[in-house]
Amino acid sequence: MTSPQVGVALFALLLLVAVWLFTLLQLHERREQTLDTQAVALSNLSFTVAENLEQVLDRARTLRALIHDKGGLSPVTQTTDMAALMLADSVFSRLSLYDHDGNLVYTTGSGSRQRLDLDLLAAEGGRQPSVLRALPQVAMDEVGSLPLLLPAGTAEQGCCHLLLDLNLGYLLNLYQRLDLGEQASIQILTDRGDTLVQVERGGLVRSEGHFDNSLILRSRLHEGHFSAVDLTNSQVFMSLFHRLNAFPFVVVMRQAEHEVLALYREQRAEHILIVLLLSLVVVIGLVWLLWMMHGREEQLCALERSEQRNQALLNTLRLEHQQTLEAASRDPLTGLYNRRLFLELAHSHLLGSKRQGRFTAVCFIDLDRFKAINDTLGHKVGDRLLQAVAERLTSLLRETDIVSRFGGDEFVLMLTGVKQRADIEEKVGQLVRELSAPYAALQGSALSTSPSIGVALSPQDGMDIETLVKHADMAMYKAKQSGRGQYALFDTAFNAPDADAAHLARLLPAAMAAGQIQVHLQPRVALPGYEPTGFEALVRWNSPEFGLLPPAQWLPVAESLALMPDLTEWVLERVCHQLQQWRTEAVSVLPVAINLSLSQLQVPALAQQLDAVITQYDIDPAWLELEIREQDLETLQTEQIAMLQGLQQRGIGLTLDDFGSRGVSLDQIHRLPFSRIKLDPSFLRDIRNSFDDNILLSATISLAKKLQLQVAAKGVETPDQLVYLKLAGCDEVQGHLFSRALSVEEVRHYRQHPGQVVYG
């Protein structure tokens, strides 16, 4: 047995012992209480009998006094008076007078002794006249009387002894009114131990009993309580005695203990039965509990063994995962850090450099003429060139600098520990010279290329790594415009047209009329099969002046110019036209989602526009989906919610975009007509390589599934994020890990090769 089992068993044993001890103590206390109660009752009875007997003896003494007073009367007068006294007293059945010699002088009835024993008279003669004695030679006669002898006068008066026959029937009538038990008795003894009267439940008993009365005779107490044993059957009796105050008699009350304790024994049997049943229940419960604990112990042992096996497996998986992570964190061609790990390391280093007050430089490197070399000399030569460039970068930089390859011929560096701007320009100039030197080892002939390097400094050009990389990229394009083998530091003037919202506002209406706005489609794939499930429509502005502008840069301008309703109508028509074209080409039609802003939702005719364009292009409403941003839920009015419910009833899918950005609960969303939520990219930002990285994301997905909402995630860029979302139960994902937003021509190629990843 284990320690917990031994503890439980000892506790149960102690509990049983305590219950039994308590029960036995209670029974013992109740037994003593029963005996004490009955002793009090018997004591009261003995007192009552003694008082009654004293009254009877007082009447005998009264008769003696009367006879003494009439001692001088004539025999005729004495006879008449004595007869009158006896007739008036029912206690005594006969009165006899004897002279000094013991001869009978007078009697009130026949059958009296003619002469008394002279020896007895001699013995009585020394006594005081007031002392009353019983005649031991005289037993109870057949009529139930007890003779009592009293000195009644002197020899000169003619008689000196009075013999009274006590009517035992009178006493019996008195004692039968008392509540005696089956084995209870009343015994009247002399001070010499002779039994005068014994009354039991059946009446008077002639036998003197079978008890040792020596204890009573030796005792000097007026009354007492003791146990006596019947010498015939060894039965124990409760015995109480009470001495008369003025007469030499003792009243003894006896009752068998088993009779006194009869009710107690019945109650004791009931209590013991109850405790036995309780003990049985405890024992059964203990056996069941020990059996359960034994089973649980076996299960815990099995779980522990399984945990050990799982731990060994986890260690193996962790090692493999570490190896896989190491491989996933490195560019397989050059061995440099890849984009994801570079951003992580650079972000951590950037935080440290901020605390230390140092400069940090991000360099974006693009190789000139690399595409031409790759196309003319082949991919092998291009790969060897990239490896040679990586070797030169590694040899030129310090161990604390971070070197990575983002893809293609793009390399991104972070120069750490920079003290002044001149040091950066000197280092970047060295990089340009070294990377521009010929690569004689490639293809047996000298091969040369040159780098275009853009540099962004922290903190002046950006406070976060994403901004620094973006500005370094912009500086790199500025360097390319200056010619090959150049570098440029980021200048805010590069971004001046982008930041000029007023300039964009002047160009946007004309751009919409000239067809510069394009609709790109980013694929959505299902988990876990990775099959395409649909697209999200994203608008782009292909500006002749600024190039391809992302939505975040110019859509706020469109909002401020109230152009969003027109833009929505145009996007809706382009999407429906694409859906119709897929159906015409006999290609499986996949749903396309369109983003709606608050201003677009507030257009009263939005539902009618949707119905009109669906009818015009003859498409299924289920092919269209609308995405509403979470931040717009707070300002939705009742009519907008009713409109959304109507659109859902028509079969158009509704998705809540950017869920988690404003803290709206899933319970609130469940009351709205949404069938899908799309997680905000901030949920995925901190995911690295552990399933425990984002407990909130797992809980959100789990709760959404319970509310029967589909869950999609956008902005998926790393395998770790994909693995996490897959394990957490996400339904759909989209992001650069699978494909960037594609033009119409690129969508056609993607659908023909759905497994091919199209990077941005």
C-alpha positions, 0 to 999 in steps of 0.5 A, spaced: 500 500 500 502 507 498 502 512 503 496 515 501 492 508 502 495 507 509 493 514 511 486 513 509 486 506 512 489 509 519 484 514 519 478 509 517 480 505 523 481 511 528 474 513 526 471 506 527 475 506 534 472 513 536 465 511 534 465 504 538 469 508 544 463 513 544 458 508 543 460 504 549 461 510 554 454 512 552 451 505 553 455 505 560 453 512 562 446 510 560 446 503 564 449 507 570 443 512 569 438 507 569 441 503 575 441 510 579 434 512 577 431 505 579 435 505 586 432 512 587 425 509 586 427 503 590 429 508 596 423 511 595 419 505 596 423 503 602 422 509 605 414 509 604 414 502 607 418 504 613 414 510 614 407 505 614 410 500 618 412 505 623 405 507 623 403 500 625 408 499 630 406 506 633 398 503 634 401 497 637 405 502 642 398 506 643 394 499 645 400 498 650 399 504 653 391 504 653 392 497 657 397 499 662 392 505 663 386 500 664 390 495 669 386 497 675 379 495 672 375 489 673 376 483 669 369 484 666 371 491 664 377 489 661 374 484 657 369 489 655 374 494 653 379 490 650 374 487 645 371 494 643 379 496 642 380 490 637 374 491 634 375 498 632 382 496 630 383 492 623 391 492 624 391 487 629 387 480 629 388 478 636 390 481 643 392 476 649 395 478 656 400 474 660 402 475 667 408 475 670 409 468 670 407 467 662 400 465 664 394 467 659 390 472 663 386 474 657 385 474 650 380 477 644 380 470 640 381 463 640 387 459 639 392 463 643 398 460 647 396 458 654 403 459 656 409 463 654 416 460 654 419 463 661 426 463 658 423 468 653 420 472 659 427 472 662 430 475 656 425 480 655 424 482 662 431 485 662 429 490 656 425 497 657 418 496 657 418 501 651 422 496 646 418 491 642 420 484 640 418 479 635 417 472 638 422 468 633 419 461 636 412 464 633 412 463 626 406 466 621 400 462 622 395 459 617 391 465 617 396 470 616 398 473 622 404 475 626 405 475 633 408 481 637 410 481 644 410 487 648 411 488 656 404 491 658 404 492 665 407 490 672 406 484 676 402 488 681 397 490 676 395 482 674 399 482 667 405 484 665 406 482 657 402 484 651 401 479 645 398 482 639 397 478 632 399 483 627 394 482 621 399 481 615 393 481 610 392 489 612 400 490 610 399 486 604 393 490 602 398 496 603 404 493 599 400 491 593 399 498 591 406 499 590 409 498 583 413 492 584 417 488 579 417 481 576 422 479 581 422 485 586 421 484 594 419 487 600 423 484 606 422 486 614 427 484 618 429 484 625 435 487 628 438 480 629 437 478 622 430 474 623 425 475 617 418 478 619 415 479 613 417 478 605 412 480 600 413 479 593 409 480 586 405 474 588 403 476 595 406 474 602 412 469 602 413 464 608 420 463 605 426 467 608 429 468 602 436 466 600 440 472 601 446 474 606 443 479 610 450 480 614 452 486 611 445 490 613 446 487 620 453 490 621 452 496 617 451 502 622 448 506 617 440 509 617 439 507 610 444 504 604 444 501 597 448 495 595 448 489 591 446 482 593 446 475 590 441 470 590 444 464 593 440 459 589 441 461 582 447 467 583 442 472 580 444 479 582 439 484 586 439 491 587 438 492 595 436 498 599 435 498 606 432 503 611 432 502 618 426 504 623 427 510 627 424 508 633 423 500 632 428 495 631 426 493 624 429 494 617 425 494 611 429 491 605 427 492 598 430 488 592 429 487 585 433 483 580 438 487 576 436 484 569 429 486 570 432 493 572 436 493 565 431 490 561 429 496 557 436 498 557 438 492 554 433 493 548 436 500 547 443 497 547 442 492 542 439 497 537 445 502 538 450 496 537 446 494 531 446 501 528 454 502 530 455 495 527 451 497 520 455 504 520 462 500 521 460 496 515 458 502 511 465 505 513 469 498 512 465 497 505 467 505 503 474 504 505 475 498 501 471 501 495 476 507 496 482 503 497 480 500 490 479 506 487 486 509 489 489 503 487 486 503 480 488 511 480 495 509 482 495 504 477 493 509 472 498 515 475 503 510 474 501 508 467 501 516 465 507 517 468 510 511 464 507 514 458 509 521 460 516 519 460 515 516 453 512 522 451 518 526 454 523 522 450 519 523 444 518 531 445 525 531 446 527 528 440 521 532 436 524 538 440 531 536 437 528 535 430 524 542 431 531 545 433 534 543 427 528 544 422 528 551 425 535 552 424 534 550 417 528 554 416 532 560 419 537 560 414 537 561 406 538 554 403 543 557 398 547 562 401 547 560 409 545 567 411 539 569 415 533 569 411 528 574 412 524 572 418 530 571 422 533 577 420 527 581 422 527 578 429 534 579 430 534 586 428 528 588 432 531 585 438 538 589 437 534 595 435 531 595 442 538 594 445 541 600 441 535 605 443 537 603 450 544 604 449 543 611 445 547 608 439 546 609 431 544 603 427 544 602 420 540 598 415 543 597 408 538 594 402 543 591 397 540 589 390 545 586 385 546 590 378 545 586 372 543 579 376 537 578 372 541 578 365 547 574 368 542 569 371 538 568 364 544 568 359 549 564 364 544 560 367 541 559 374 547 555 376 552 561 375 547 565 378 547 561 384 554 561 385 554 568 384 550 569 390 554 565 394 560 568 392 557 575 394 554 572 401 562 570 402 564 577 401 559 580 405 560 575 411 568 577 411 567 584 410 562 585 416 563 584 424 560 578 428 555 583 431 553 585 424 547 581 421 547 579 414 541 576 411 538 574 404 531 576 403 530 573 396 533 573 389 539 578 389 536 582 395 541 582 401 539 586 407 544 588 412 544 591 419 550 595 421 551 595 429 555 599 434 555 605 429 558 611 433 557 617 427 555 617 420 561 618 417 563 611 419 557 608 416 558 611 409 566 609 409 563 602 411 558 602 405 563 605 400 567 599 402 562 594 400 560 597 394 568 596 392 568 589 394 562 587 391 564 590 384 570 587 384 570 581 379 569 574 381 574 570 377 572 563 380 566 563 376 565 560 369 573 560 368 572 567 366 572 574 370 564 575 372 563 582 375 557 585 378 555 591 382 551 593 388 546 598 389 545 600 396 540 604 400 541 606 407 537 608 413 539 610 419 536 609 426 533 613 430 532 618 425 529 614 419 525 610 423 524 607 430 522 600 428 525 595 423 520 594 418 520 602 417 528 602 416 527 596 411 522 600 407 526 606 407 533 603 405 529 599 400 527 606 397 534 609 398 536 603 394 532 605 388 534 612 389 541 609 388 539 605 382 537 611 379 544 614 380 547 609 376 550 602 377 555 601 383 552 607 387 549 607 394 544 612 397 542 614 404 535 615 405 532 622 405 525 624 407 525 628 400 524 621 397 518 620 400 515 627 399 510 625 394 507 619 398 506 623 404 503 629 400 495 627 401 493 633 397 497 631 391 494 624 391 487 628 392 488 632 386 491 626 382 486 620 384 479 622 380 483 623 374 486 616 375 480 613 376 477 615 370 484 613 366 483 606 369 489 606 373 486 603 379 486 595 378 483 590 382 488 584 384 486 578 388 490 574 393 488 567 394 485 564 400 487 556 402 484 551 406 487 548 412 489 542 412 489 541 405 491 547 402 486 547 397 484 554 394 477 556 397 477 563 394 480 570 393 480 577 397 479 583 392 485 588 393 485 595 389 492 598 387 493 604 384 498 604 378 501 611 378 505 613 372 509 618 377 509 613 384 508 606 381 504 601 384 501 604 390 498 600 396 491 601 398 493 604 405 497 610 402 491 612 398 484 609 400 484 614 406 484 620 400 479 616 397 475 616 403 476 624 404 474 625 397 467 621 398 469 617 392 469 610 396 461 609 393 463 610 386 470 605 387 465 600 391 461 600 385 467 599 380 470 594 384 464 590 385 463 590 377 470 588 376 469 582 381 462 580 378 465 580 371 471 576 373 466 571 376 462 571 370 468 569 366 470 563 370 464 560 369 464 562 361 471 558 361 468 552 365 473 553 371 470 552 378 468 558 381 471 560 387 468 566 392 471 573 392 471 577 398 470 585 397 472 590 403 467 595 405 468 601 409 463 605 414 462 610 408 460 604 403 455 601 408 452 608 409 450 608 402 442 607 402 442 603 395 448 598 397 443 593 397 440 595 390 447 596 387 448 589 389 442 586 387 443 589 380 450 587 379 448 580 381 442 580 376 446 583 370 452 578 370 447 572 372 452 570 378 450 566 384 450 571 390 454 565 394 460 567 390 460 574 393 463 575 400 463 582 404 468 583 409 466 589 414 472 591 419 471 590 426 472 598 428 466 600 424 461 595 428 461 601 434 458 606 429 453 601 425 446 603 426 440 599 426 438 600 419 445 598 417 445 591 421 438 590 418 441 591 411 447 586 412 441 581 415 438 582 408 444 581 404 445 574 408 438 572 407 440 573 399 446 568 400 451 573 400 457 571 405 459 576 411 466 576 414 468 580 420 475 583 418 481 585 423 477 581 429 481 583 435 483 590 433 478 593 438 476 588 443 469 586 440 467 580 444 465 573 440 458 573 444 457 580 440 459 578 433 455 571 434 448 576 435 450 579 428 449 576 421 457 574 420 459 567 418 466 568 418 471 572 422 478 574 419 483 575 425 487 581 425 495 580 423 497 582 430 495 575 433 500 572 429 506 577 430 509 574 436 508 567 434 515 563 433 516 556 434 512 554 440 504 552 440 504 556 447 506 562 444 499 565 443 494 562 448 489 568 446 489 566 439 488 558 441 482 560 445 479 565 440 479 560 435 476 555 440 471 559 442 469 561 435 468 554 433 464 553 439 459 559 436 459 555 429 464 561 426 469 559 421 476 562 422 480 565 417 487 568 418 491 573 414 498 576 413 501 569 414 508 569 412 512 564 416 511 556 417 511 557 424 505 561 424 502 556 419 503 550 423 500 554 429 494 556 426 493 549 423 494 546 430 489 551 433 484 549 428 484 555 423 479 554 417 483 558 412 489 562 411 492 567 406 498 571 406 505 572 402 507 565 405 502 562 399 501 568 395 501 575 394 495 579 391 495 577 383 493 581 377 488 577 373 493 574 368 497 572 374 490 569 377 489 565 371 496 562 372 495 560 379 489 557 378 492 552 373 498 551 378 495 552 385 501 549 389 506 554 386 507 559 391 507 566 388 512 571 392 511 578 392 
